[in-house]
Amino acid sequence: MQHDLIAQARTWLAEDPDPETRDELSALVEAGDTQELAARFAGTLQFGTAGLRGELGAGPMRMNRSVVIRAAAGLAAYLKAQGQDGGLVVIGYDARYKSADFARDTAAVMTGAGLRAAVLPRPLPTPVLAYAIRRLGAVAGVEVTASHNPPRDNGYKVYLGDGSQIVPPADGEIAAAIAAVGPLAGVPRPEDGWQTLGDDVLDAYLARTDAVLTAGGPRTARTVYTAMHGVGASVLTAAFARAGFPEPVLVAEQAEPDPAFPTVAFPNPEEPGAMDLAFATARRATPDLIIANDPDADRCAVAVPDPAAEGGWRMLRGDEVGALLAAHLVERGVSGVFAESIVSSSLLGRIAEKAGLGYEETLTGFKWIARVDGLRYGYEEALGYCVDPEGVRDKDGITAALLVAELASVLKERGRTLLDLLDDLALAHGLHATDQLSVRVEDLTVIANAMTRLRERPPAALAGLAVTSAEDLSRGTAALPPTDGLRYRLEGARVIVRPSGTEPKLKCYLEVVVPVADAAGLPAARARGAELLAGIKRDLAAAAGI
């Protein structure tokens, strides 16, 4: 085994174009570190509907220039097989380690394959790339980003010409084309020949953000903003200035791009501690709300003043923001279809039904939400919101932030807050309380074993609520294609269990609906909702063996 690993490593070294990863792998070979070599050569990173995502490093199980060159060559071959020879591929990238290198490699491969390539002028938010694809009439787009993953990760997200992320069968066909790529020496990579875009496309994106807001609407909400060490600050502040909102107070320690993400364990606003500096800044600046983007600025988190919360600030759940934005759009009189993924709160469906709007439920991910016919608004509980599908057919943390700020301004003029509107929604539709049981693992067999255990022995009740139906989503449903997941319906509750598509996590999405007769009953309903969610979380963890 050791001899085979060393041979594989030496073969890899012979064609690795990156001196850093060559040195890294050479050191492992010289040290005879078979355990680490085995981890890096246990297979290859799998290309799927999330593209590629993984830890940086040498070898086929890591993100590196060799893996990216193969991915780009496979994508180019796929596009040419689809009759897109000579078409334009737009490439964007964030500020993570190696992102600029991976973007340049992609541009070189596309150019060498007979396609045209255009690279965004600097690290910019993912929604700018999604917008640029449609704006420039591209046949595909690539965004080099690992979104909110840990600092040592990077990723490779692929869009097709409609500006939305790939779905089956395209992902499988691209994966097959990647697998068919031969030695890297046979992949042409010219030194130039591609275009580096100017600021025109960014200016056009910012101009498009006007479509999100109501002309002449109030612009009074004051915000604290954190970019979470990502690429969102310059674009968000420009969008807010253009719209006429007060200049956001930046969380200074997190305002500039930094691939080390030095102030957070995980650069995700949902992770414990990630928002602590934003809360500290808000206690000094006393704004109306806090807005946070993840590092590539396609997600948007919101926190609001709440005297009952520890430290005086409360993070809103993604489902709460999703419902608030839906209610705001309904009040503005929009038409079209509201859509969400199956892991998000059922409250959106009730809002749409009462407003006489269309409603659809999709599999997890904006790659599915973006493809809903007649889409006007889509969201997912993981802080993703599509509020302008004609401009960006994907989640967009910049335009979502603008719409949240407009809603806060409208409510502020009426002497009300986002929390008041959440109370209104609970009175109108019942209290929809959501939570998540999320388990990060080192060993992926833990996830597989938990899914097998739940499939073989599904729970009969959770938190004392009878399970009325158990669906294995891997078999598909009348409305949804197959996916690795389980859905339990309970008396007044719903649970979905699925492996994460982008991180080594098992994720369980919980929702309970508690009727509310009047405003006086809201505290009791919230207490009952919290009690049920805690009980479901406890019983589900036991049933899954986690």
HELIX and SHEET records of a PDB file:
HELIX    1   1 GLN A    2  GLU A   15  1                                  14    
HELIX    2   2 PRO A   19  ALA A   31  1                                  13    
HELIX    3   3 THR A   34  ARG A   40  1                                   7    
HELIX    4   4 ARG A   65  ALA A   81  1                                  17    
HELIX    5   5 SER A   99  GLY A  112  1                                  14    
HELIX    6   6 THR A  126  ARG A  135  1                                  10    
HELIX    7   7 ALA A  170  ALA A  179  1                                  10    
HELIX    8   8 LEU A  184  GLY A  186  5                                   3    
HELIX    9   9 ASP A  200  ARG A  208  1                                   9    
HELIX   10  10 THR A  209  VAL A  212  5                                   4    
HELIX   11  11 ALA A  233  ALA A  243  1                                  11    
HELIX   12  12 ALA A  252  GLN A  254  5                                   3    
HELIX   13  13 ASP A  276  ALA A  285  1                                  10    
HELIX   14  14 GLU A  310  GLY A  312  5                                   3    
HELIX   15  15 GLY A  318  GLU A  331  1                                  14    
HELIX   16  16 LEU A  347  ALA A  355  1                                   9    
HELIX   17  17 PHE A  366  ILE A  369  1                                   4    
HELIX   18  18 GLY A  397  GLU A  413  1                                  17    
HELIX   19  19 LEU A  418  HIS A  429  1                                  12    
HELIX   20  20 THR A  445  GLU A  456  1                                  12    
HELIX   21  21 LEU A  473  ARG A  475  5                                   3    
HELIX   22  22 ALA A  519  GLY A  521  5                                   3    
HELIX   23  23 LEU A  522  ALA A  544  1                                  23    
SHEET    1   A 6 LEU A  52  GLU A  55  0                                        
SHEET    2   A 6 ASP A 153  LEU A 160 -1                                        
SHEET    3   A 6 ALA A 140  VAL A 144 -1                                        
SHEET    4   A 6 LEU A  88  TYR A  93  1                                        
SHEET    5   A 6 ARG A 116  VAL A 119  1                                        
SHEET    6   A 6 GLN A 195  THR A 196  1                                        
SHEET    1   B 5 VAL A 249  LEU A 250  0                                        
SHEET    2   B 5 THR A 223  THR A 226  1                                        
SHEET    3   B 5 LEU A 289  ASN A 293  1                                        
SHEET    4   B 5 CYS A 300  PRO A 305 -1                                        
SHEET    5   B 5 TRP A 313  MET A 315 -1                                        
SHEET    1   C 4 GLY A 358  THR A 362  0                                        
SHEET    2   C 4 VAL A 337  SER A 341  1                                        
SHEET    3   C 4 LEU A 375  GLU A 380  1                                        
SHEET    4   C 4 GLY A 384  CYS A 386 -1                                        
SHEET    1   D 6 LEU A 431  ARG A 440  0                                        
SHEET    2   D 6 LYS A 505  VAL A 514 -1                                        
SHEET    3   D 6 ALA A 493  PRO A 499 -1                                        
SHEET    4   D 6 LEU A 486  LEU A 490 -1                                        
SHEET    5   D 6 LEU A 465  ASP A 472 -1                                        
SHEET    6   D 6 ALA A 461  LEU A 462 -1                                        
END                                                                             
